[in-house]
Amino acid sequence: MKENYNFYNIIKSLSYAMDLVSKTLVGHHKRTAYVSYRFGLKLGLDTKEMKKLITASLIHDLGIFYLDQQYQDLKFDNESNYHAEVGYKLLEQNSFDPEFADIIKYHHHGYPNNPNQLSSIIHFADRMVVLILDDKSILNQVDHIKKVIENNKERFCPECFKIFSELIENEAFCLDIVSEEVISKTLDNFFEDIDWEIDLDELINVSKLISHITDFRSPFTAAHSQGIAAVAPVLAEKYNYSRSECKEIKAAAYLHDIGKLIVPTEILNKKGKPTKEEWNILKSHTYYTYQALSTSPKLNKIRNIAAYHHEKLDGTGYPFQIDEKKLSLSERIMAVADIFTAITEDRPYRKGMKKIKLKRF
């Protein structure tokens, strides 16, 4: 049976993981997506445009994570767009719709230099959201937000500025922006009855993009997921897995370390063994892989294959202590592929094992 996956749920997984990187970022992409959604409704965008607007908003800063930059772009006056160019290249190289890639590319271009309407909306929403402080009531920030936006209105498309002037006067809209529950429910409801399915090959392309972001944060793991994605399907073939089952394992391989976005690069690249505290942070990445991929029941099989790669047959693995009675063959294959790939890679605290020729006796 052909299995299809909802593109929105995959993007939501990536957006969730991106927000793990920094406390400064928590909620940023969701808030930007929500404001963009409200602007899109006011502008009368059709369903196709709304789909691209919302999903692009959810991952608009993905280039920052690939570069492992600081988050100065969350300051209102910063106009750097280098990470947007990188995000565009990542999408382009992983067979994304060129229009979708362009939305990311231009999201830091202000008016009238932005050739893309959806990018203009995200640009406005993004700049508005960065003005919000989490340690202060949103309603007590409205005057300041209005003042900053009005003083810089030449940077924004006139249509968006007009909509902003209307929406910002509505207390419910302002309170919605800082309510994760309202945002998630609203966006989920929008996509609930919308057909945006992708097949396994397209899922692999999205998963490969995610692996670039997670792996390239450390030079020691730059090709880690790619290595597992090469090894695991070959092992599966030895057990007579179908072509689609091998593709599922390949997608899971690319996704298995998405939770590592929570691990600071200073820990990933530390020379010498991690401290107990650092090891606990490292160990948590599989838990967050599981959570990030818990966006749809259709993803559960791939989620488990990806997230259980540090479990052990005797139940002493992490983070769920699942034993051989509950570990499927696919989950065991992923664990073996991860170990094999890891021991052949150089790490900051050791050299990778090399191939040797066995002597014949």
C-alpha beads as a LAMMPS data file, in Angstrom:
LAMMPS data file: protein, C-alpha beads

361 atoms
360 bonds

1 atom types
1 bond types

-500.0 500.0 xlo xhi
-500.0 500.0 ylo yhi
-500.0 500.0 zlo zhi

Masses

1 110.0

Atoms # bond

1 1 1 0.000 0.000 0.000
2 1 1 1.305 3.438 -0.990
3 1 1 1.892 5.619 2.068
4 1 1 1.565 9.391 1.851
5 1 1 2.561 12.018 4.370
6 1 1 1.301 15.533 5.007
7 1 1 3.921 18.134 4.122
8 1 1 2.704 20.488 6.857
9 1 1 3.344 17.875 9.567
10 1 1 6.929 17.382 8.375
11 1 1 7.573 21.128 8.337
12 1 1 5.996 21.402 11.794
13 1 1 8.493 18.800 13.040
14 1 1 11.401 20.853 11.725
15 1 1 9.979 24.082 13.144
16 1 1 9.599 22.440 16.566
17 1 1 13.220 21.294 16.511
18 1 1 14.473 24.692 15.368
19 1 1 12.834 26.306 18.373
20 1 1 14.831 23.987 20.639
21 1 1 18.108 25.671 19.734
22 1 1 17.718 28.790 21.855
23 1 1 15.340 30.123 24.482
24 1 1 15.357 33.310 22.428
25 1 1 13.821 31.428 19.532
26 1 1 11.054 29.572 21.340
27 1 1 7.808 30.374 19.596
28 1 1 9.376 32.773 17.078
29 1 1 8.547 30.754 13.981
30 1 1 5.057 29.825 15.139
31 1 1 4.264 33.423 15.993
32 1 1 5.535 34.599 12.632
33 1 1 3.443 31.918 10.927
34 1 1 0.332 32.976 12.841
35 1 1 0.716 36.673 12.046
36 1 1 1.411 35.790 8.396
37 1 1 -1.715 33.626 8.398
38 1 1 -3.860 36.501 9.688
39 1 1 -2.359 38.881 7.121
40 1 1 -2.953 36.324 4.362
41 1 1 -6.617 35.997 5.293
42 1 1 -7.053 39.773 5.203
43 1 1 -5.353 39.931 1.801
44 1 1 -7.670 37.253 0.427
45 1 1 -4.926 34.816 -0.578
46 1 1 -6.087 31.542 -2.109
47 1 1 -5.479 28.159 -0.479
48 1 1 -2.336 27.421 -2.482
49 1 1 -0.728 30.704 -1.469
50 1 1 -1.799 30.306 2.161
51 1 1 -0.217 26.849 2.357
52 1 1 3.123 28.146 1.137
53 1 1 2.930 31.276 3.278
54 1 1 2.337 29.383 6.530
55 1 1 4.847 26.574 5.986
56 1 1 7.558 28.964 4.775
57 1 1 6.934 31.104 7.872
58 1 1 7.441 28.066 10.100
59 1 1 10.983 27.513 8.786
60 1 1 11.934 30.951 7.460
61 1 1 15.170 31.106 9.508
62 1 1 16.449 27.609 8.716
63 1 1 19.650 29.065 7.227
64 1 1 20.696 30.327 10.678
65 1 1 20.874 26.784 12.035
66 1 1 22.884 25.460 9.109
67 1 1 25.404 28.235 9.678
68 1 1 25.163 27.920 13.475
69 1 1 25.003 31.710 13.655
70 1 1 24.123 33.814 16.623
71 1 1 20.585 35.083 16.614
72 1 1 21.199 38.777 15.953
73 1 1 18.641 38.555 13.157
74 1 1 15.975 38.579 15.862
75 1 1 16.812 42.231 16.477
76 1 1 14.440 44.585 14.671
77 1 1 17.109 46.764 13.058
78 1 1 19.225 43.925 11.690
79 1 1 18.868 43.703 7.923
80 1 1 21.286 40.842 7.203
81 1 1 19.889 38.394 4.672
82 1 1 22.810 35.971 4.346
83 1 1 21.018 33.217 6.257
84 1 1 18.024 33.690 3.937
85 1 1 20.291 33.035 0.933
86 1 1 21.612 29.905 2.636
87 1 1 18.082 28.728 3.399
88 1 1 17.198 29.275 -0.260
89 1 1 20.172 27.193 -1.405
90 1 1 19.311 24.371 0.989
91 1 1 15.761 24.215 -0.325
92 1 1 16.889 24.478 -3.935
93 1 1 19.400 21.647 -3.545
94 1 1 16.793 19.363 -1.995
95 1 1 14.289 19.592 -4.865
96 1 1 11.855 22.002 -3.244
97 1 1 9.376 24.005 -5.284
98 1 1 11.388 26.990 -6.647
99 1 1 8.622 29.372 -5.551
100 1 1 8.825 28.022 -1.990
101 1 1 12.587 28.517 -1.997
102 1 1 12.160 32.096 -3.240
103 1 1 9.843 32.910 -0.342
104 1 1 12.659 32.032 2.083
105 1 1 15.249 33.846 -0.038
106 1 1 13.520 37.231 0.100
107 1 1 12.024 37.229 3.584
108 1 1 14.543 39.840 4.807
109 1 1 14.023 42.143 1.830
110 1 1 12.022 45.230 2.695
111 1 1 9.656 47.232 0.506
112 1 1 9.951 48.055 -2.399
113 1 1 12.902 45.723 -3.011
114 1 1 10.983 42.519 -2.336
115 1 1 9.704 40.907 -5.559
116 1 1 7.686 38.245 -3.713
117 1 1 4.338 39.038 -2.078
118 1 1 4.505 36.106 0.362
119 1 1 8.036 37.102 1.394
120 1 1 6.796 40.643 2.023
121 1 1 4.147 39.300 4.376
122 1 1 6.655 37.135 6.259
123 1 1 9.081 40.062 6.437
124 1 1 6.454 42.233 8.126
125 1 1 5.278 39.455 10.454
126 1 1 8.865 38.545 11.386
127 1 1 9.865 42.127 12.180
128 1 1 6.704 42.619 14.224
129 1 1 7.206 39.417 16.222
130 1 1 10.829 40.221 17.165
131 1 1 9.560 43.300 18.995
132 1 1 7.566 41.186 21.457
133 1 1 9.126 40.627 24.889
134 1 1 8.120 37.508 26.806
135 1 1 8.655 39.020 30.256
136 1 1 6.002 41.683 29.760
137 1 1 2.273 41.578 28.985
138 1 1 1.686 41.847 25.256
139 1 1 -1.074 44.406 25.812
140 1 1 1.419 46.639 27.600
141 1 1 3.712 46.463 24.554
142 1 1 1.214 47.464 21.884
143 1 1 2.053 51.183 21.945
144 1 1 5.769 50.482 21.581
145 1 1 5.224 47.995 18.738
146 1 1 2.965 50.473 16.916
147 1 1 5.504 53.267 17.330
148 1 1 8.443 51.232 15.990
149 1 1 6.481 49.890 13.008
150 1 1 5.031 53.319 12.152
151 1 1 8.503 54.908 12.332
152 1 1 9.728 52.324 9.819
153 1 1 6.647 51.953 7.633
154 1 1 8.625 52.697 4.463
155 1 1 10.270 49.273 4.930
156 1 1 6.950 47.439 4.653
157 1 1 4.451 46.915 1.867
158 1 1 1.559 49.405 2.181
159 1 1 -1.090 46.657 2.170
160 1 1 0.571 44.910 5.127
161 1 1 0.966 48.167 7.014
162 1 1 -2.745 48.908 6.596
163 1 1 -3.688 45.436 7.875
164 1 1 -1.282 45.785 10.792
165 1 1 -2.882 49.112 11.789
166 1 1 -6.261 47.379 11.964
167 1 1 -5.211 44.147 13.685
168 1 1 -2.970 45.671 16.349
169 1 1 -5.979 47.504 17.809
170 1 1 -7.681 44.162 18.511
171 1 1 -6.748 42.825 21.964
172 1 1 -7.670 39.246 21.039
173 1 1 -5.282 39.295 18.076
174 1 1 -2.448 40.512 20.300
175 1 1 -3.133 37.867 22.941
176 1 1 -3.362 35.161 20.270
177 1 1 0.184 35.929 19.102
178 1 1 1.642 34.871 22.470
179 1 1 -0.639 31.854 22.969
180 1 1 1.063 28.681 21.733
181 1 1 -2.181 26.750 22.207
182 1 1 -4.198 29.153 20.029
183 1 1 -1.511 29.277 17.341
184 1 1 -1.129 25.484 17.126
185 1 1 -4.884 24.913 17.085
186 1 1 -5.470 27.589 14.445
187 1 1 -2.765 26.381 12.067
188 1 1 -3.622 22.695 12.587
189 1 1 -7.282 23.414 11.881
190 1 1 -6.383 25.265 8.690
191 1 1 -4.447 22.272 7.352
192 1 1 -6.837 19.607 8.659
193 1 1 -8.973 19.416 5.514
194 1 1 -6.311 20.514 3.037
195 1 1 -4.740 17.914 0.771
196 1 1 -0.989 18.430 0.705
197 1 1 0.338 14.903 0.668
198 1 1 3.853 13.940 -0.323
199 1 1 5.122 10.459 -1.164
200 1 1 8.114 8.633 0.289
201 1 1 10.566 10.057 -2.242
202 1 1 9.458 13.601 -1.410
203 1 1 9.620 12.775 2.297
204 1 1 13.222 11.650 1.818
205 1 1 14.049 15.001 0.178
206 1 1 12.596 16.924 3.135
207 1 1 14.325 14.588 5.597
208 1 1 17.651 15.059 3.829
209 1 1 17.260 18.831 4.165
210 1 1 16.669 18.400 7.897
211 1 1 19.786 16.240 8.211
212 1 1 21.896 18.998 6.640
213 1 1 20.757 21.402 9.339
214 1 1 21.304 18.991 12.234
215 1 1 24.599 17.457 11.070
216 1 1 26.433 20.529 9.806
217 1 1 26.448 22.172 13.226
218 1 1 29.557 20.087 13.905
219 1 1 32.375 19.321 11.436
220 1 1 32.684 15.891 13.068
221 1 1 29.160 14.838 12.086
222 1 1 28.826 16.666 8.746
223 1 1 27.932 13.456 6.907
224 1 1 26.687 11.351 9.832
225 1 1 23.038 11.018 8.833
226 1 1 24.008 10.590 5.202
227 1 1 26.205 7.664 6.215
228 1 1 23.389 6.015 8.165
229 1 1 20.996 6.656 5.264
230 1 1 23.400 4.669 3.090
231 1 1 23.960 1.798 5.536
232 1 1 20.507 1.183 7.043
233 1 1 18.601 0.479 3.787
234 1 1 21.297 -1.997 2.722
235 1 1 20.871 -3.875 5.991
236 1 1 17.108 -3.806 5.493
237 1 1 17.499 -5.306 2.014
238 1 1 19.354 -8.246 3.578
239 1 1 16.177 -8.962 5.520
240 1 1 14.083 -8.841 2.339
241 1 1 12.437 -5.518 3.131
242 1 1 10.259 -4.099 0.372
243 1 1 11.384 -1.057 -1.577
244 1 1 8.973 1.208 0.312
245 1 1 10.115 -0.173 3.678
246 1 1 13.731 0.568 2.748
247 1 1 12.711 4.119 1.852
248 1 1 11.018 4.511 5.236
249 1 1 14.249 3.509 6.937
250 1 1 16.200 5.920 4.746
251 1 1 13.893 8.790 5.744
252 1 1 14.203 7.802 9.416
253 1 1 17.998 7.803 9.076
254 1 1 17.990 11.386 7.857
255 1 1 15.644 12.354 10.714
256 1 1 17.193 10.395 13.573
257 1 1 19.237 13.285 15.021
258 1 1 16.751 16.119 14.566
259 1 1 16.607 16.367 18.378
260 1 1 20.334 17.224 18.443
261 1 1 19.418 20.804 17.667
262 1 1 18.924 21.137 21.428
263 1 1 22.599 20.279 22.088
264 1 1 24.901 23.347 22.153
265 1 1 27.754 23.205 19.629
266 1 1 30.320 23.657 22.394
267 1 1 29.254 20.249 23.702
268 1 1 29.095 18.651 20.243
269 1 1 32.621 19.848 19.449
270 1 1 34.216 19.463 22.859
271 1 1 37.604 17.771 22.929
272 1 1 37.632 15.111 25.586
273 1 1 34.818 13.155 27.151
274 1 1 31.724 15.085 28.208
275 1 1 31.001 15.732 31.858
276 1 1 28.013 14.041 33.492
277 1 1 25.954 17.189 32.993
278 1 1 26.978 17.444 29.336
279 1 1 26.273 13.761 28.777
280 1 1 22.756 14.188 30.136
281 1 1 22.156 16.966 27.603
282 1 1 23.541 14.783 24.806
283 1 1 21.349 11.867 25.834
284 1 1 18.212 13.977 25.663
285 1 1 18.462 14.395 21.893
286 1 1 16.642 11.128 21.151
287 1 1 13.744 12.203 23.371
288 1 1 13.419 15.425 21.387
289 1 1 13.670 13.526 18.108
290 1 1 10.654 11.523 19.297
291 1 1 8.741 14.671 20.260
292 1 1 9.598 16.527 17.061
293 1 1 8.275 13.667 14.924
294 1 1 5.072 13.237 16.939
295 1 1 3.102 15.528 14.644
296 1 1 0.984 12.867 12.922
297 1 1 0.021 9.204 13.469
298 1 1 1.248 8.517 9.929
299 1 1 4.755 9.429 11.076
300 1 1 4.749 7.147 14.126
301 1 1 6.558 4.247 12.453
302 1 1 9.321 6.467 11.075
303 1 1 9.424 8.369 14.370
304 1 1 10.096 5.188 16.357
305 1 1 12.760 3.947 13.940
306 1 1 14.465 7.332 14.188
307 1 1 14.108 7.952 17.932
308 1 1 14.953 4.488 19.313
309 1 1 18.481 4.320 17.868
310 1 1 20.107 4.438 21.329
311 1 1 17.877 1.821 22.942
312 1 1 19.420 -1.584 23.800
313 1 1 18.136 -5.139 23.801
314 1 1 18.685 -5.448 27.565
315 1 1 16.679 -2.295 28.269
316 1 1 19.643 -0.182 29.415
317 1 1 19.529 2.237 26.489
318 1 1 18.013 5.718 26.460
319 1 1 15.750 7.574 26.776
320 1 1 12.845 5.096 27.035
321 1 1 14.678 1.934 28.248
322 1 1 12.868 -0.196 25.674
323 1 1 14.047 -3.812 25.560
324 1 1 14.168 -6.554 22.923
325 1 1 10.502 -7.449 23.472
326 1 1 9.389 -4.065 22.148
327 1 1 12.143 -3.147 19.683
328 1 1 11.188 -3.937 16.085
329 1 1 13.707 -5.232 13.562
330 1 1 13.686 -1.850 11.799
331 1 1 14.535 -0.078 15.056
332 1 1 17.383 -2.528 15.669
333 1 1 18.692 -1.972 12.148
334 1 1 18.794 1.778 12.774
335 1 1 20.735 1.277 16.017
336 1 1 23.316 -0.933 14.287
337 1 1 23.675 1.496 11.366
338 1 1 24.180 4.373 13.810
339 1 1 26.874 2.529 15.759
340 1 1 28.691 1.403 12.622
341 1 1 28.663 4.901 11.133
342 1 1 29.685 6.567 14.391
343 1 1 32.728 4.378 15.034
344 1 1 34.082 5.074 11.547
345 1 1 33.868 8.854 12.010
346 1 1 36.430 11.142 13.594
347 1 1 35.118 12.790 16.734
348 1 1 36.761 15.602 18.752
349 1 1 37.784 13.110 21.452
350 1 1 38.910 10.184 19.217
351 1 1 39.818 9.110 15.704
352 1 1 37.439 6.974 13.688
353 1 1 38.190 3.277 13.267
354 1 1 39.714 2.327 9.924
355 1 1 39.087 -0.654 7.701
356 1 1 41.521 -3.538 8.144
357 1 1 42.153 -6.654 6.145
358 1 1 41.559 -9.828 8.091
359 1 1 44.257 -12.487 7.905
360 1 1 43.300 -15.840 6.556
361 1 1 44.195 -18.815 8.751

Bonds

1 1 1 2
2 1 2 3
3 1 3 4
4 1 4 5
5 1 5 6
6 1 6 7
7 1 7 8
8 1 8 9
9 1 9 10
10 1 10 11
11 1 11 12
12 1 12 13
13 1 13 14
14 1 14 15
15 1 15 16
16 1 16 17
17 1 17 18
18 1 18 19
19 1 19 20
20 1 20 21
21 1 21 22
22 1 22 23
23 1 23 24
24 1 24 25
25 1 25 26
26 1 26 27
27 1 27 28
28 1 28 29
29 1 29 30
30 1 30 31
31 1 31 32
32 1 32 33
33 1 33 34
34 1 34 35
35 1 35 36
36 1 36 37
37 1 37 38
38 1 38 39
39 1 39 40
40 1 40 41
41 1 41 42
42 1 42 43
43 1 43 44
44 1 44 45
45 1 45 46
46 1 46 47
47 1 47 48
48 1 48 49
49 1 49 50
50 1 50 51
51 1 51 52
52 1 52 53
53 1 53 54
54 1 54 55
55 1 55 56
56 1 56 57
57 1 57 58
58 1 58 59
59 1 59 60
60 1 60 61
61 1 61 62
62 1 62 63
63 1 63 64
64 1 64 65
65 1 65 66
66 1 66 67
67 1 67 68
68 1 68 69
69 1 69 70
70 1 70 71
71 1 71 72
72 1 72 73
73 1 73 74
74 1 74 75
75 1 75 76
76 1 76 77
77 1 77 78
78 1 78 79
79 1 79 80
80 1 80 81
81 1 81 82
82 1 82 83
83 1 83 84
84 1 84 85
85 1 85 86
86 1 86 87
87 1 87 88
88 1 88 89
89 1 89 90
90 1 90 91
91 1 91 92
92 1 92 93
93 1 93 94
94 1 94 95
95 1 95 96
96 1 96 97
97 1 97 98
98 1 98 99
99 1 99 100
100 1 100 101
101 1 101 102
102 1 102 103
103 1 103 104
104 1 104 105
105 1 105 106
106 1 106 107
107 1 107 108
108 1 108 109
109 1 109 110
110 1 110 111
111 1 111 112
112 1 112 113
113 1 113 114
114 1 114 115
115 1 115 116
116 1 116 117
117 1 117 118
118 1 118 119
119 1 119 120
120 1 120 121
121 1 121 122
122 1 122 123
123 1 123 124
124 1 124 125
125 1 125 126
126 1 126 127
127 1 127 128
128 1 128 129
129 1 129 130
130 1 130 131
131 1 131 132
132 1 132 133
133 1 133 134
134 1 134 135
135 1 135 136
136 1 136 137
137 1 137 138
138 1 138 139
139 1 139 140
140 1 140 141
141 1 141 142
142 1 142 143
143 1 143 144
144 1 144 145
145 1 145 146
146 1 146 147
147 1 147 148
148 1 148 149
149 1 149 150
150 1 150 151
151 1 151 152
152 1 152 153
153 1 153 154
154 1 154 155
155 1 155 156
156 1 156 157
157 1 157 158
158 1 158 159
159 1 159 160
160 1 160 161
161 1 161 162
162 1 162 163
163 1 163 164
164 1 164 165
165 1 165 166
166 1 166 167
167 1 167 168
168 1 168 169
169 1 169 170
170 1 170 171
171 1 171 172
172 1 172 173
173 1 173 174
174 1 174 175
175 1 175 176
176 1 176 177
177 1 177 178
178 1 178 179
179 1 179 180
180 1 180 181
181 1 181 182
182 1 182 183
183 1 183 184
184 1 184 185
185 1 185 186
186 1 186 187
187 1 187 188
188 1 188 189
189 1 189 190
190 1 190 191
191 1 191 192
192 1 192 193
193 1 193 194
194 1 194 195
195 1 195 196
196 1 196 197
197 1 197 198
198 1 198 199
199 1 199 200
200 1 200 201
201 1 201 202
202 1 202 203
203 1 203 204
204 1 204 205
205 1 205 206
206 1 206 207
207 1 207 208
208 1 208 209
209 1 209 210
210 1 210 211
211 1 211 212
212 1 212 213
213 1 213 214
214 1 214 215
215 1 215 216
216 1 216 217
217 1 217 218
218 1 218 219
219 1 219 220
220 1 220 221
221 1 221 222
222 1 222 223
223 1 223 224
224 1 224 225
225 1 225 226
226 1 226 227
227 1 227 228
228 1 228 229
229 1 229 230
230 1 230 231
231 1 231 232
232 1 232 233
233 1 233 234
234 1 234 235
235 1 235 236
236 1 236 237
237 1 237 238
238 1 238 239
239 1 239 240
240 1 240 241
241 1 241 242
242 1 242 243
243 1 243 244
244 1 244 245
245 1 245 246
246 1 246 247
247 1 247 248
248 1 248 249
249 1 249 250
250 1 250 251
251 1 251 252
252 1 252 253
253 1 253 254
254 1 254 255
255 1 255 256
256 1 256 257
257 1 257 258
258 1 258 259
259 1 259 260
260 1 260 261
261 1 261 262
262 1 262 263
263 1 263 264
264 1 264 265
265 1 265 266
266 1 266 267
267 1 267 268
268 1 268 269
269 1 269 270
270 1 270 271
271 1 271 272
272 1 272 273
273 1 273 274
274 1 274 275
275 1 275 276
276 1 276 277
277 1 277 278
278 1 278 279
279 1 279 280
280 1 280 281
281 1 281 282
282 1 282 283
283 1 283 284
284 1 284 285
285 1 285 286
286 1 286 287
287 1 287 288
288 1 288 289
289 1 289 290
290 1 290 291
291 1 291 292
292 1 292 293
293 1 293 294
294 1 294 295
295 1 295 296
296 1 296 297
297 1 297 298
298 1 298 299
299 1 299 300
300 1 300 301
301 1 301 302
302 1 302 303
303 1 303 304
304 1 304 305
305 1 305 306
306 1 306 307
307 1 307 308
308 1 308 309
309 1 309 310
310 1 310 311
311 1 311 312
312 1 312 313
313 1 313 314
314 1 314 315
315 1 315 316
316 1 316 317
317 1 317 318
318 1 318 319
319 1 319 320
320 1 320 321
321 1 321 322
322 1 322 323
323 1 323 324
324 1 324 325
325 1 325 326
326 1 326 327
327 1 327 328
328 1 328 329
329 1 329 330
330 1 330 331
331 1 331 332
332 1 332 333
333 1 333 334
334 1 334 335
335 1 335 336
336 1 336 337
337 1 337 338
338 1 338 339
339 1 339 340
340 1 340 341
341 1 341 342
342 1 342 343
343 1 343 344
344 1 344 345
345 1 345 346
346 1 346 347
347 1 347 348
348 1 348 349
349 1 349 350
350 1 350 351
351 1 351 352
352 1 352 353
353 1 353 354
354 1 354 355
355 1 355 356
356 1 356 357
357 1 357 358
358 1 358 359
359 1 359 360
360 1 360 361
